[in-house]
Amino acid sequence: MSFKNESRKTAHIEEVEEVHTQPVLEHLNSPRNIGIMRNFDGEGQATAQSKKWEATIWIYLKVRAGKIWKATWFATGLGGLITAYGSALTEMVKGKTIREALWIRPEEISASLDLPETGFGAWVKGALVEAINNYNIYKSAPWKKIYEQKY
């Protein structure tokens, strides 16, 4: 299973103001699943930029029995919305199959935070798609992960 890898492209997010809805505040006060995962099964990253800043988010996946058992995220250029989106996405994908995770739409990620889709949902979804692509590559050819770790 292979998916078009669009997340390496830089997403341009224009003039987005920080919005603090109740779900955003909950994720800001208690961010979930933040951190760099060791021994991940899939890793993806996406970069976003506006006129004022640039940020990169990494999504890490651990898959067991065909379901996403654990998901973590880490971002540079941390801001309130980036924290909320990373936290919300990783909560959404836990327990889902790879196929179910791919069906998550950017609008659903934003809606979980009571926000309209402004580009952040598509940005974090791009990192998720790349992590799933990475997982599928390693699943089909496990030697690649070992080779990359050595060299």
FENKAQUI-V396918 format. One record per helix or strand of 3 or more residues. SS is the DSSP state (H for helix, E for strand). FROM is the first residue (numbers start at 0). LEN is the number of residues. If there is no record, write none. Layout:
BEGIN
[[SS/FROM/LEN] [SS/FROM/LEN]]
END
This chain:
BEGIN
[[E/9/3] [H/21/8] [E/41/8] [E/53/11] [E/66/10] [H/79/14] [H/97/5] [H/105/7] [H/119/21] [H/142/8]]
END
